[in-house]
């Protein structure tokens, strides 16, 4: 009975993780579209999370008011979660997409599982095993196959531009967020948790947004802006955060983190659709390696 329940919970977590990564992959493309539409990074981040805050408030305010003491008691943790995810990861990702390609930016997400494992190890949040490390290595190899097109010269000549540096900072922020998410020791619905984290993040995004506006970065209200905001507010914000937090609570940050390797895979597919790129042999090899890594990382060590 317990094994059946555990398998059911694991399948639920895996489904949530696939949805989360799919929505986040779309977010990279929307970030690039926003750049084309001359929407500044902090402006997009602020408007995105402001819309999320407005959408969620009718469904979460009663629960949040009943948790005032818990929120105050866990202020530092919630502040860190808002800082590392809503503020830093979101804004830095959109900033990176001003300088680098969608596939390049999404590639750096393969380093997030390593960051999560490292943070968890250093802070003794969760143990790691040989399967997780091996799965991480194989999935990362799959991403390298895709980005290098099986051409060693491309790998050896890889140069970091400004966007790459912003993405490095972003993935470190997300690694910290995922690791500390496991330290939450109070009961709260996932939507209310997203609402609270969103609130803390908005408090930090607001000054950056005002600075961009004062620098002359005006907001042109048009259909493209509305479409972009609706997508980034509903899918990668509410949808992904809900799915991610739920999955982490079931199988932990280490096993969840390896699924982030799917983001570059999905981003590549979206790039094929929107930019008419071709699915070639190296894409197939990379995809097989990523999936193999995902399965391997979720194996458990059996003590005999």
Buried (B, 14 or more C-beta within 10 A) or exposed (E): EEEEEEEEBBEBBBEBBBBBBBBBBBBBBBBBBBBEBEBBBBBBBBBBBBBBBEBBEEEBEEBBEEBEEBBEEBEEBBBBBBBBBBBBBBBBBBBBBBBBBBBBBBBBBBBBBBBBBBBBBEEEBBEBBEBBBBBBBBBBBBBBBBBBBBEEEEEEEEEEEEBBBBBBBBBBBBBBBBBBBBEBEEEBBBBBBBBBBBBBBBBBBBEBBEEBBEEEBEBEEEEBBEEBBEBBBBBBBBBBBBBBBBBBBBBBBBBBBBBBBBBBBBBBBBBEEEEEBEEEEBBEBBBEBBBBBBEBBBBEEEEE
